[in-house]
Amino acid sequence: MYQFVKFYLENATDLVKQVKYVPLPEEIYHKALERVEARKTGTIFGGREQVGMKIEELFAKELKE
């Protein structure tokens, strides 16, 4: 699973464009890959919705176990 996720995050911008989806900002893929490589798990939601937040704001939060 790690290899698949790593491959996807390293190539996401191109893969997403190929299927005509809207890519996330490049920085988000890098931050997600950093979390995967650091084996960080958890949630930023804590069981509650985060309405109206930009994805950059969500990724700036620390993960909760």
PDB file with one MODEL, atoms N, CA, C and O in Angstrom:
MODEL        1
ATOM      1  N   MET A   1       0.823  -1.171   0.000  1.00  0.00           N
ATOM      2  CA  MET A   1       0.000   0.000   0.000  1.00  0.00           C
ATOM      3  C   MET A   1       0.878   1.250   0.000  1.00  0.00           C
ATOM      4  O   MET A   1       0.582   2.217  -0.702  1.00  0.00           O
ATOM      5  N   TYR A   2       1.949   1.232   0.780  1.00  0.00           N
ATOM      6  CA  TYR A   2       2.837   2.396   0.854  1.00  0.00           C
ATOM      7  C   TYR A   2       3.357   2.771  -0.531  1.00  0.00           C
ATOM      8  O   TYR A   2       3.344   3.945  -0.901  1.00  0.00           O
ATOM      9  N   GLN A   3       3.813   1.785  -1.296  1.00  0.00           N
ATOM     10  CA  GLN A   3       4.370   2.064  -2.626  1.00  0.00           C
ATOM     11  C   GLN A   3       3.321   2.677  -3.555  1.00  0.00           C
ATOM     12  O   GLN A   3       3.628   3.582  -4.332  1.00  0.00           O
ATOM     13  N   PHE A   4       2.082   2.181  -3.472  1.00  0.00           N
ATOM     14  CA  PHE A   4       1.016   2.732  -4.303  1.00  0.00           C
ATOM     15  C   PHE A   4       0.740   4.184  -3.937  1.00  0.00           C
ATOM     16  O   PHE A   4       0.666   5.043  -4.815  1.00  0.00           O
ATOM     17  N   VAL A   5       0.588   4.463  -2.648  1.00  0.00           N
ATOM     18  CA  VAL A   5       0.294   5.827  -2.198  1.00  0.00           C
ATOM     19  C   VAL A   5       1.441   6.756  -2.564  1.00  0.00           C
ATOM     20  O   VAL A   5       1.213   7.878  -3.016  1.00  0.00           O
ATOM     21  N   LYS A   6       2.667   6.297  -2.371  1.00  0.00           N
ATOM     22  CA  LYS A   6       3.838   7.103  -2.717  1.00  0.00           C
ATOM     23  C   LYS A   6       3.849   7.413  -4.217  1.00  0.00           C
ATOM     24  O   LYS A   6       4.068   8.557  -4.616  1.00  0.00           O
ATOM     25  N   PHE A   7       3.614   6.395  -5.040  1.00  0.00           N
ATOM     26  CA  PHE A   7       3.571   6.605  -6.489  1.00  0.00           C
ATOM     27  C   PHE A   7       2.493   7.618  -6.850  1.00  0.00           C
ATOM     28  O   PHE A   7       2.735   8.541  -7.628  1.00  0.00           O
ATOM     29  N   TYR A   8       1.309   7.446  -6.287  1.00  0.00           N
ATOM     30  CA  TYR A   8       0.205   8.354  -6.614  1.00  0.00           C
ATOM     31  C   TYR A   8       0.544   9.787  -6.234  1.00  0.00           C
ATOM     32  O   TYR A   8       0.378  10.697  -7.045  1.00  0.00           O
ATOM     33  N   LEU A   9       1.016   9.998  -5.014  1.00  0.00           N
ATOM     34  CA  LEU A   9       1.296  11.359  -4.559  1.00  0.00           C
ATOM     35  C   LEU A   9       2.441  12.002  -5.336  1.00  0.00           C
ATOM     36  O   LEU A   9       2.435  13.214  -5.551  1.00  0.00           O
ATOM     37  N   GLU A  10       3.414  11.213  -5.756  1.00  0.00           N
ATOM     38  CA  GLU A  10       4.527  11.750  -6.540  1.00  0.00           C
ATOM     39  C   GLU A  10       4.108  12.095  -7.973  1.00  0.00           C
ATOM     40  O   GLU A  10       4.758  12.910  -8.629  1.00  0.00           O
ATOM     41  N   ASN A  11       3.035  11.484  -8.456  1.00  0.00           N
ATOM     42  CA  ASN A  11       2.601  11.669  -9.841  1.00  0.00           C
ATOM     43  C   ASN A  11       1.183  12.221  -9.954  1.00  0.00           C
ATOM     44  O   ASN A  11       0.622  12.275 -11.049  1.00  0.00           O
ATOM     45  N   ALA A  12       0.615  12.623  -8.847  1.00  0.00           N
ATOM     46  CA  ALA A  12      -0.804  12.988  -8.806  1.00  0.00           C
ATOM     47  C   ALA A  12      -1.178  14.101  -9.770  1.00  0.00           C
ATOM     48  O   ALA A  12      -2.200  14.002 -10.449  1.00  0.00           O
ATOM     49  N   THR A  13      -0.391  15.139  -9.848  1.00  0.00           N
ATOM     50  CA  THR A  13      -0.755  16.265 -10.705  1.00  0.00           C
ATOM     51  C   THR A  13      -0.944  15.806 -12.148  1.00  0.00           C
ATOM     52  O   THR A  13      -1.934  16.167 -12.784  1.00  0.00           O
ATOM     53  N   ASP A  14      -0.021  15.025 -12.663  1.00  0.00           N
ATOM     54  CA  ASP A  14      -0.133  14.536 -14.044  1.00  0.00           C
ATOM     55  C   ASP A  14      -1.264  13.528 -14.198  1.00  0.00           C
ATOM     56  O   ASP A  14      -2.014  13.578 -15.172  1.00  0.00           O
ATOM     57  N   LEU A  15      -1.390  12.610 -13.238  1.00  0.00           N
ATOM     58  CA  LEU A  15      -2.439  11.595 -13.323  1.00  0.00           C
ATOM     59  C   LEU A  15      -3.823  12.225 -13.289  1.00  0.00           C
ATOM     60  O   LEU A  15      -4.708  11.835 -14.051  1.00  0.00           O
ATOM     61  N   VAL A  16      -4.006  13.182 -12.418  1.00  0.00           N
ATOM     62  CA  VAL A  16      -5.301  13.843 -12.282  1.00  0.00           C
ATOM     63  C   VAL A  16      -5.652  14.597 -13.565  1.00  0.00           C
ATOM     64  O   VAL A  16      -6.798  14.561 -14.013  1.00  0.00           O
ATOM     65  N   LYS A  17      -4.686  15.265 -14.143  1.00  0.00           N
ATOM     66  CA  LYS A  17      -4.938  15.994 -15.397  1.00  0.00           C
ATOM     67  C   LYS A  17      -5.284  15.038 -16.540  1.00  0.00           C
ATOM     68  O   LYS A  17      -6.108  15.365 -17.394  1.00  0.00           O
ATOM     69  N   GLN A  18      -4.657  13.855 -16.559  1.00  0.00           N
ATOM     70  CA  GLN A  18      -4.921  12.884 -17.623  1.00  0.00           C
ATOM     71  C   GLN A  18      -6.377  12.436 -17.632  1.00  0.00           C
ATOM     72  O   GLN A  18      -6.943  12.193 -18.698  1.00  0.00           O
ATOM     73  N   VAL A  19      -6.982  12.324 -16.465  1.00  0.00           N
ATOM     74  CA  VAL A  19      -8.381  11.883 -16.390  1.00  0.00           C
ATOM     75  C   VAL A  19      -9.339  13.067 -16.312  1.00  0.00           C
ATOM     76  O   VAL A  19     -10.536  12.907 -16.075  1.00  0.00           O
ATOM     77  N   LYS A  20      -8.782  14.259 -16.518  1.00  0.00           N
ATOM     78  CA  LYS A  20      -9.548  15.505 -16.569  1.00  0.00           C
ATOM     79  C   LYS A  20     -10.261  15.845 -15.259  1.00  0.00           C
ATOM     80  O   LYS A  20     -11.354  16.410 -15.264  1.00  0.00           O
ATOM     81  N   TYR A  21      -9.630  15.495 -14.144  1.00  0.00           N
ATOM     82  CA  TYR A  21     -10.100  15.940 -12.838  1.00  0.00           C
ATOM     83  C   TYR A  21      -9.375  17.235 -12.504  1.00  0.00           C
ATOM     84  O   TYR A  21      -8.472  17.652 -13.229  1.00  0.00           O
ATOM     85  N   VAL A  22      -9.762  17.854 -11.431  1.00  0.00           N
ATOM     86  CA  VAL A  22      -9.125  19.096 -11.005  1.00  0.00           C
ATOM     87  C   VAL A  22      -8.063  18.750  -9.961  1.00  0.00           C
ATOM     88  O   VAL A  22      -8.392  18.200  -8.910  1.00  0.00           O
ATOM     89  N   PRO A  23      -6.797  19.062 -10.236  1.00  0.00           N
ATOM     90  CA  PRO A  23      -5.740  18.718  -9.275  1.00  0.00           C
ATOM     91  C   PRO A  23      -5.760  19.639  -8.061  1.00  0.00           C
ATOM     92  O   PRO A  23      -6.207  20.784  -8.128  1.00  0.00           O
ATOM     93  N   LEU A  24      -5.268  19.112  -6.965  1.00  0.00           N
ATOM     94  CA  LEU A  24      -5.048  19.928  -5.774  1.00  0.00           C
ATOM     95  C   LEU A  24      -3.789  20.759  -6.005  1.00  0.00           C
ATOM     96  O   LEU A  24      -3.026  20.474  -6.928  1.00  0.00           O
ATOM     97  N   PRO A  25      -3.561  21.770  -5.189  1.00  0.00           N
ATOM     98  CA  PRO A  25      -2.301  22.505  -5.299  1.00  0.00           C
ATOM     99  C   PRO A  25      -1.112  21.552  -5.087  1.00  0.00           C
ATOM    100  O   PRO A  25      -1.166  20.664  -4.236  1.00  0.00           O
ATOM    101  N   GLU A  26      -0.068  21.743  -5.851  1.00  0.00           N
ATOM    102  CA  GLU A  26       1.124  20.876  -5.781  1.00  0.00           C
ATOM    103  C   GLU A  26       1.637  20.732  -4.350  1.00  0.00           C
ATOM    104  O   GLU A  26       2.055  19.649  -3.943  1.00  0.00           O
ATOM    105  N   GLU A  27       1.605  21.811  -3.601  1.00  0.00           N
ATOM    106  CA  GLU A  27       2.083  21.804  -2.213  1.00  0.00           C
ATOM    107  C   GLU A  27       1.341  20.773  -1.355  1.00  0.00           C
ATOM    108  O   GLU A  27       1.933  20.175  -0.457  1.00  0.00           O
ATOM    109  N   ILE A  28       0.071  20.568  -1.621  1.00  0.00           N
ATOM    110  CA  ILE A  28      -0.727  19.624  -0.838  1.00  0.00           C
ATOM    111  C   ILE A  28      -0.250  18.198  -1.072  1.00  0.00           C
ATOM    112  O   ILE A  28      -0.162  17.411  -0.129  1.00  0.00           O
ATOM    113  N   TYR A  29       0.055  17.859  -2.308  1.00  0.00           N
ATOM    114  CA  TYR A  29       0.578  16.523  -2.587  1.00  0.00           C
ATOM    115  C   TYR A  29       1.910  16.310  -1.866  1.00  0.00           C
ATOM    116  O   TYR A  29       2.169  15.220  -1.356  1.00  0.00           O
ATOM    117  N   HIS A  30       2.746  17.334  -1.820  1.00  0.00           N
ATOM    118  CA  HIS A  30       4.033  17.226  -1.121  1.00  0.00           C
ATOM    119  C   HIS A  30       3.817  17.047   0.384  1.00  0.00           C
ATOM    120  O   HIS A  30       4.481  16.222   1.012  1.00  0.00           O
ATOM    121  N   LYS A  31       2.901  17.809   0.957  1.00  0.00           N
ATOM    122  CA  LYS A  31       2.624  17.681   2.392  1.00  0.00           C
ATOM    123  C   LYS A  31       2.037  16.312   2.717  1.00  0.00           C
ATOM    124  O   LYS A  31       2.373  15.714   3.739  1.00  0.00           O
ATOM    125  N   ALA A  32       1.168  15.822   1.856  1.00  0.00           N
ATOM    126  CA  ALA A  32       0.589  14.494   2.069  1.00  0.00           C
ATOM    127  C   ALA A  32       1.676  13.425   2.009  1.00  0.00           C
ATOM    128  O   ALA A  32       1.684  12.498   2.819  1.00  0.00           O
ATOM    129  N   LEU A  33       2.590  13.552   1.052  1.00  0.00           N
ATOM    130  CA  LEU A  33       3.685  12.590   0.939  1.00  0.00           C
ATOM    131  C   LEU A  33       4.590  12.648   2.168  1.00  0.00           C
ATOM    132  O   LEU A  33       5.052  11.611   2.644  1.00  0.00           O
ATOM    133  N   GLU A  34       4.844  13.837   2.680  1.00  0.00           N
ATOM    134  CA  GLU A  34       5.647  13.964   3.906  1.00  0.00           C
ATOM    135  C   GLU A  34       4.992  13.215   5.057  1.00  0.00           C
ATOM    136  O   GLU A  34       5.675  12.539   5.827  1.00  0.00           O
ATOM    137  N   ARG A  35       3.683  13.329   5.180  1.00  0.00           N
ATOM    138  CA  ARG A  35       2.963  12.621   6.250  1.00  0.00           C
ATOM    139  C   ARG A  35       3.047  11.115   6.064  1.00  0.00           C
ATOM    140  O   ARG A  35       3.236  10.375   7.029  1.00  0.00           O
ATOM    141  N   VAL A  36       2.906  10.660   4.824  1.00  0.00           N
ATOM    142  CA  VAL A  36       2.984   9.223   4.548  1.00  0.00           C
ATOM    143  C   VAL A  36       4.379   8.707   4.866  1.00  0.00           C
ATOM    144  O   VAL A  36       4.524   7.671   5.515  1.00  0.00           O
ATOM    145  N   GLU A  37       5.403   9.417   4.418  1.00  0.00           N
ATOM    146  CA  GLU A  37       6.775   8.969   4.657  1.00  0.00           C
ATOM    147  C   GLU A  37       7.138   8.999   6.135  1.00  0.00           C
ATOM    148  O   GLU A  37       7.955   8.197   6.587  1.00  0.00           O
ATOM    149  N   ALA A  38       6.542   9.913   6.890  1.00  0.00           N
ATOM    150  CA  ALA A  38       6.782   9.988   8.334  1.00  0.00           C
ATOM    151  C   ALA A  38       5.888   9.010   9.096  1.00  0.00           C
ATOM    152  O   ALA A  38       5.959   8.919  10.321  1.00  0.00           O
ATOM    153  N   ARG A  39       5.051   8.282   8.364  1.00  0.00           N
ATOM    154  CA  ARG A  39       4.117   7.309   8.950  1.00  0.00           C
ATOM    155  C   ARG A  39       3.163   7.971   9.952  1.00  0.00           C
ATOM    156  O   ARG A  39       2.768   7.364  10.948  1.00  0.00           O
ATOM    157  N   LYS A  40       2.801   9.231   9.664  1.00  0.00           N
ATOM    158  CA  LYS A  40       1.863   9.945  10.528  1.00  0.00           C
ATOM    159  C   LYS A  40       0.445   9.493  10.202  1.00  0.00           C
ATOM    160  O   LYS A  40       0.045   9.451   9.039  1.00  0.00           O
ATOM    161  N   THR A  41      -0.298   9.161  11.235  1.00  0.00           N
ATOM    162  CA  THR A  41      -1.695   8.774  11.059  1.00  0.00           C
ATOM    163  C   THR A  41      -2.557   9.621  11.975  1.00  0.00           C
ATOM    164  O   THR A  41      -2.063  10.251  12.910  1.00  0.00           O
ATOM    165  N   GLY A  42      -3.828   9.627  11.699  1.00  0.00           N
ATOM    166  CA  GLY A  42      -4.750  10.374  12.539  1.00  0.00           C
ATOM    167  C   GLY A  42      -5.724  11.174  11.703  1.00  0.00           C
ATOM    168  O   GLY A  42      -5.878  10.941  10.504  1.00  0.00           O
ATOM    169  N   THR A  43      -6.373  12.110  12.346  1.00  0.00           N
ATOM    170  CA  THR A  43      -7.379  12.934  11.692  1.00  0.00           C
ATOM    171  C   THR A  43      -7.193  14.394  12.077  1.00  0.00           C
ATOM    172  O   THR A  43      -6.638  14.705  13.131  1.00  0.00           O
ATOM    173  N   ILE A  44      -7.650  15.260  11.235  1.00  0.00           N
ATOM    174  CA  ILE A  44      -7.673  16.679  11.585  1.00  0.00           C
ATOM    175  C   ILE A  44      -9.086  17.093  11.934  1.00  0.00           C
ATOM    176  O   ILE A  44      -9.313  18.207  12.405  1.00  0.00           O
ATOM    177  N   PHE A  45     -10.039  16.200  11.707  1.00  0.00           N
ATOM    178  CA  PHE A  45     -11.436  16.541  11.907  1.00  0.00           C
ATOM    179  C   PHE A  45     -11.922  16.303  13.335  1.00  0.00           C
ATOM    180  O   PHE A  45     -12.783  17.040  13.815  1.00  0.00           O
ATOM    181  N   GLY A  46     -11.398  15.302  14.018  1.00  0.00           N
ATOM    182  CA  GLY A  46     -11.803  15.039  15.395  1.00  0.00           C
ATOM    183  C   GLY A  46     -13.292  14.775  15.551  1.00  0.00           C
ATOM    184  O   GLY A  46     -13.872  15.098  16.587  1.00  0.00           O
ATOM    185  N   GLY A  47     -13.921  14.189  14.531  1.00  0.00           N
ATOM    186  CA  GLY A  47     -15.333  13.860  14.609  1.00  0.00           C
ATOM    187  C   GLY A  47     -16.272  15.003  14.269  1.00  0.00           C
ATOM    188  O   GLY A  47     -17.490  14.857  14.373  1.00  0.00           O
ATOM    189  N   ARG A  48     -15.720  16.136  13.866  1.00  0.00           N
ATOM    190  CA  ARG A  48     -16.561  17.289  13.519  1.00  0.00           C
ATOM    191  C   ARG A  48     -16.231  17.766  12.113  1.00  0.00           C
ATOM    192  O   ARG A  48     -15.124  17.569  11.611  1.00  0.00           O
ATOM    193  N   GLU A  49     -17.214  18.394  11.497  1.00  0.00           N
ATOM    194  CA  GLU A  49     -17.020  18.951  10.158  1.00  0.00           C
ATOM    195  C   GLU A  49     -16.114  20.173  10.216  1.00  0.00           C
ATOM    196  O   GLU A  49     -16.068  20.881  11.222  1.00  0.00           O
ATOM    197  N   GLN A  50     -15.407  20.408   9.141  1.00  0.00           N
ATOM    198  CA  GLN A  50     -14.586  21.610   8.987  1.00  0.00           C
ATOM    199  C   GLN A  50     -15.101  22.337   7.750  1.00  0.00           C
ATOM    200  O   GLN A  50     -14.493  22.253   6.682  1.00  0.00           O
ATOM    201  N   VAL A  51     -16.203  23.040   7.886  1.00  0.00           N
ATOM    202  CA  VAL A  51     -16.854  23.700   6.758  1.00  0.00           C
ATOM    203  C   VAL A  51     -16.178  25.033   6.460  1.00  0.00           C
ATOM    204  O   VAL A  51     -15.844  25.792   7.370  1.00  0.00           O
ATOM    205  N   GLY A  52     -15.982  25.302   5.180  1.00  0.00           N
ATOM    206  CA  GLY A  52     -15.472  26.594   4.746  1.00  0.00           C
ATOM    207  C   GLY A  52     -13.969  26.772   4.842  1.00  0.00           C
ATOM    208  O   GLY A  52     -13.465  27.871   4.611  1.00  0.00           O
ATOM    209  N   MET A  53     -13.243  25.719   5.177  1.00  0.00           N
ATOM    210  CA  MET A  53     -11.785  25.823   5.276  1.00  0.00           C
ATOM    211  C   MET A  53     -11.145  25.438   3.949  1.00  0.00           C
ATOM    212  O   MET A  53     -11.615  24.537   3.255  1.00  0.00           O
ATOM    213  N   LYS A  54     -10.084  26.124   3.613  1.00  0.00           N
ATOM    214  CA  LYS A  54      -9.303  25.766   2.431  1.00  0.00           C
ATOM    215  C   LYS A  54      -8.446  24.556   2.768  1.00  0.00           C
ATOM    216  O   LYS A  54      -8.102  24.331   3.929  1.00  0.00           O
ATOM    217  N   ILE A  55      -8.106  23.783   1.750  1.00  0.00           N
ATOM    218  CA  ILE A  55      -7.312  22.581   1.985  1.00  0.00           C
ATOM    219  C   ILE A  55      -5.948  22.921   2.577  1.00  0.00           C
ATOM    220  O   ILE A  55      -5.394  22.133   3.344  1.00  0.00           O
ATOM    221  N   GLU A  56      -5.402  24.082   2.230  1.00  0.00           N
ATOM    222  CA  GLU A  56      -4.123  24.509   2.806  1.00  0.00           C
ATOM    223  C   GLU A  56      -4.257  24.706   4.318  1.00  0.00           C
ATOM    224  O   GLU A  56      -3.332  24.399   5.070  1.00  0.00           O
ATOM    225  N   GLU A  57      -5.401  25.214   4.757  1.00  0.00           N
ATOM    226  CA  GLU A  57      -5.646  25.401   6.193  1.00  0.00           C
ATOM    227  C   GLU A  57      -5.780  24.057   6.898  1.00  0.00           C
ATOM    228  O   GLU A  57      -5.293  23.888   8.017  1.00  0.00           O
ATOM    229  N   LEU A  58      -6.435  23.107   6.251  1.00  0.00           N
ATOM    230  CA  LEU A  58      -6.583  21.779   6.840  1.00  0.00           C
ATOM    231  C   LEU A  58      -5.228  21.095   6.996  1.00  0.00           C
ATOM    232  O   LEU A  58      -4.955  20.484   8.029  1.00  0.00           O
ATOM    233  N   PHE A  59      -4.384  21.195   5.976  1.00  0.00           N
ATOM    234  CA  PHE A  59      -3.079  20.544   6.042  1.00  0.00           C
ATOM    235  C   PHE A  59      -2.121  21.244   6.997  1.00  0.00           C
ATOM    236  O   PHE A  59      -1.098  20.672   7.372  1.00  0.00           O
ATOM    237  N   ALA A  60      -2.432  22.460   7.392  1.00  0.00           N
ATOM    238  CA  ALA A  60      -1.598  23.170   8.368  1.00  0.00           C
ATOM    239  C   ALA A  60      -1.868  22.677   9.787  1.00  0.00           C
ATOM    240  O   ALA A  60      -1.069  22.918  10.691  1.00  0.00           O
ATOM    241  N   LYS A  61      -2.993  21.985   9.986  1.00  0.00           N
ATOM    242  CA  LYS A  61      -3.336  21.486  11.321  1.00  0.00           C
ATOM    243  C   LYS A  61      -2.569  20.206  11.628  1.00  0.00           C
ATOM    244  O   LYS A  61      -2.182  19.461  10.727  1.00  0.00           O
ATOM    245  N   GLU A  62      -2.362  19.973  12.903  1.00  0.00           N
ATOM    246  CA  GLU A  62      -1.705  18.741  13.341  1.00  0.00           C
ATOM    247  C   GLU A  62      -2.719  17.600  13.367  1.00  0.00           C
ATOM    248  O   GLU A  62      -3.895  17.808  13.664  1.00  0.00           O
ATOM    249  N   LEU A  63      -2.255  16.407  13.055  1.00  0.00           N
ATOM    250  CA  LEU A  63      -3.114  15.233  13.113  1.00  0.00           C
ATOM    251  C   LEU A  63      -3.355  14.830  14.560  1.00  0.00           C
ATOM    252  O   LEU A  63      -2.466  14.938  15.405  1.00  0.00           O
ATOM    253  N   LYS A  64      -4.569  14.364  14.836  1.00  0.00           N
ATOM    254  CA  LYS A  64      -4.924  13.851  16.159  1.00  0.00           C
ATOM    255  C   LYS A  64      -5.107  12.349  16.044  1.00  0.00           C
ATOM    256  O   LYS A  64      -5.687  11.860  15.074  1.00  0.00           O
ATOM    257  N   GLU A  65      -4.623  11.632  17.015  1.00  0.00           N
ATOM    258  CA  GLU A  65      -4.771  10.165  17.016  1.00  0.00           C
ATOM    259  C   GLU A  65      -6.166   9.775  17.409  1.00  0.00           C
ATOM    260  O   GLU A  65      -6.482   8.586  17.467  1.00  0.00           O
TER     261      GLU A  65
ENDMDL
END
